[in-house]
């Protein structure tokens, strides 16, 4: 038997609201099944969509770019 999660559990895992999880289900971005009055998400399905739905992937910080000095052309040139 597959491991089913409620929308509240999915919301907690993803750090999103239950309403946002419902929106993702309605949009077809998060596969879910309806059991009675509850939407249930299979853990395996959650793992497949976790990267696009979850928090953005952290990348190493790039070196800060120093802005060019402000140069104002002379009106007399």
N, C-alpha and C positions, 0 to 999 in steps of 0.2 A: 504494500500500500504506500502511496506517495505521501509525503509530508505536506499538509495543507496549512496555510497561514491565513489569519483574518486580515482585513484591511488595516486594522489597528496595529497588528504585529508588523505588517509590511511598512506602515508609516513610521513606526519606531525604528525599524532596521535602516530605513533610507533617510531618516531625519526629515521627513515631510509630514504634512497634515493628512488626516484621513480623507478630507475633501479632495486633496491633490491626487491621492491614490485612486479615488473614484473617478476623477477626470481622466487619468491615464487608462483606466479600465474602459471607460466609455469611448475613448478615442481609439481603442484597440492597440495601444502601445504596451499594455501590460495584460497578458493573457490571464483570465480568471474564469471560475465557474460559479454559478449561483447555487447555493444550498439553502433552500428555504428563503429567508429574507437576507441572508449574508452572502457577500462575495468572498470567495476563497481563492488564494493564489498558491499554486504549487511552488515549493521551494526551488525546484529545478528550473522553472520558468523565471523565477526571480533572479536566479544566478545568471541566466542568459541575457537579461535586460538590465542587470545592475549597473554596468558601466555607463550606458547612455542615459539612464534615468537618474542614477546616483550622483554624487558629488563629482565635480570635474577632476580629472586626473591631475595629480600634482606633478609639476615639472620642475627641474632645478632652476633656481633663479638665475637669470642672465645678468651680466654685468650692467650696472646702471649706465644709461646713455647720458653723457653730459651735454647739455644744450649748447648750441653755438652762441657766442657772445652776441648780444643785441647790437646790430649795426643800423644806424639811421643815416641814410644818405643825406648829404648836405644839399640844401635847396640852391646853393650858390655854385655848384659844380657844373 
